[in-house]
């Protein structure tokens, strides 16, 4: 049985959940830019909840994609 999944980034080991978190945040920011460009952003009643959910969904999807068995 091995330890927790880690990534080596610039010589330092980061836990996999932290990498997925950062990619989820980046996906949420990219989604916000796309929503503003399309015009959906102004129609959203709970913008904070939508963008947090979008980042969470992206982070979990990345986790499942990399670590599925």
C-alpha positions as CSV (number, residue, x, y, z in Angstrom):
1,X,0.0,0.0,0.0
2,X,1.5,3.3,-1.1
3,X,1.2,6.8,0.3
4,X,-0.9,9.6,-0.9
5,X,-0.6,10.6,-4.6
6,X,1.8,13.4,-5.1
7,X,3.3,15.4,-7.9
8,X,6.8,16.8,-8.2
9,X,6.6,20.4,-9.2
10,X,9.9,22.3,-9.4
11,X,11.5,19.8,-7.1
12,X,8.8,20.0,-4.4
13,X,6.2,17.4,-3.8
14,X,2.6,18.6,-3.7
15,X,-0.4,16.5,-2.8
16,X,-2.6,15.6,-5.7
17,X,-5.7,17.3,-4.1
18,X,-3.8,20.6,-4.1
19,X,-3.0,20.3,-7.8
20,X,-6.7,19.5,-8.5
21,X,-7.8,22.4,-6.4
22,X,-5.6,24.8,-8.3
23,X,-6.8,23.4,-11.6
24,X,-10.4,23.7,-10.4
25,X,-9.9,27.4,-9.5
26,X,-8.3,28.0,-12.9
27,X,-11.3,26.3,-14.6
28,X,-13.7,28.4,-12.6
29,X,-11.9,31.6,-13.6
30,X,-11.9,30.5,-17.2
31,X,-15.6,29.7,-17.0
32,X,-16.3,33.2,-15.7
33,X,-14.5,34.7,-18.6
34,X,-16.5,32.6,-21.0
35,X,-19.8,33.4,-19.3
36,X,-19.0,37.1,-19.4
37,X,-18.2,36.8,-23.1
38,X,-21.4,34.9,-23.9
39,X,-23.5,37.2,-21.7
40,X,-24.7,34.6,-19.3
41,X,-23.0,36.2,-16.3
42,X,-25.4,39.1,-16.0
43,X,-28.4,36.6,-15.9
44,X,-27.0,34.5,-13.0
45,X,-28.8,35.3,-9.7
46,X,-26.2,33.5,-7.4
47,X,-22.9,34.1,-9.2
48,X,-20.7,33.1,-6.3
49,X,-22.5,29.8,-5.8
50,X,-22.4,29.1,-9.6
51,X,-18.6,29.8,-9.8
52,X,-17.8,27.8,-6.7
53,X,-19.8,24.9,-8.0
54,X,-18.1,25.1,-11.3
55,X,-14.7,25.1,-9.7
56,X,-15.6,22.2,-7.5
57,X,-17.1,20.2,-10.4
58,X,-13.9,20.8,-12.4
59,X,-11.6,19.9,-9.6
60,X,-13.5,16.6,-8.8
61,X,-13.6,15.7,-12.5
62,X,-9.9,16.2,-12.8
63,X,-9.4,14.1,-9.7
64,X,-11.5,11.3,-11.1
65,X,-9.8,11.5,-14.5
66,X,-6.3,11.2,-13.1
67,X,-6.9,8.8,-10.3
68,X,-9.7,6.4,-11.5
69,X,-8.9,2.7,-11.1
